[in-house]
């Protein structure tokens, strides 16, 4: 319930309640949420306060407004932590996505500024359900990855 004595603004409190309803499945993707008038009546608030709350959900991409139709719950967005210490594959798996990776460029022998030794520069394409979602450039120290040139045609 809303706490009018709290320092947290009422619109923010309402946004949290509505977000919890979305996350719990009370409002499912594609469902319309109650109108501003209905929410104002349910929570005994003015419509401007309700509008501020729903705007917070729009900014988080949890709902979308459709002119003349109402406000609808968006499909859940999958978030992937790209810089996880567990690695890229683990980050995608944690988000429920299976990825395919492959080397897409022939190796280019360079003198690396970062590794301070001769290295191979290759590209790696990451796909989810056949759609490209990420392209990485990797620099591999030749002394540590000797023989890798023979394996570059295989999935990385």
C-alpha positions, 0 to 999 in steps of 0.5 A: 500500500501507499504510505503518504507519510513516506519521503518517497513520492507517491508516484514512485511508490505507485510505480513500484507497486505496478512494477511488482504486479508486472514482475509477478505476472499479475499483469502479463506481456500484452495485457493492458494495465488499468486506466489512469482513472481506474488506478487513481480510484484504486489508490485514491490519487490524482490522475497526474500522480498516476501519470507520473507513475506510469511514465516511470514504467514507460522509461523502464520499457516495462509498459508502452502507451498506445494512443487511443488504446491504453497502456500495455505491458511490454515483452520482458527484455533479456539483459546480458552482462557483457563484462561479467568475470564469468565470461560472455558465454556464461552471461548469455546462458544466465539470461537464458540465451544459447549463443553460437560463436564463430571466427569470421576473419582470417587472422592478421599478424600484428605487433600488439601494443597491448600484449607487447609481443607478436599477436594474431588479431581475429574477429568473433561473431556471436549469434542468438537464434541465427541473428548477429548480436555481437562482434568482437575483435580479439588479439591473441599472443602468438606465443600463448596460442601457437597452432591456433591458425589451424583451428580458426575455421572451427567455431571459436 
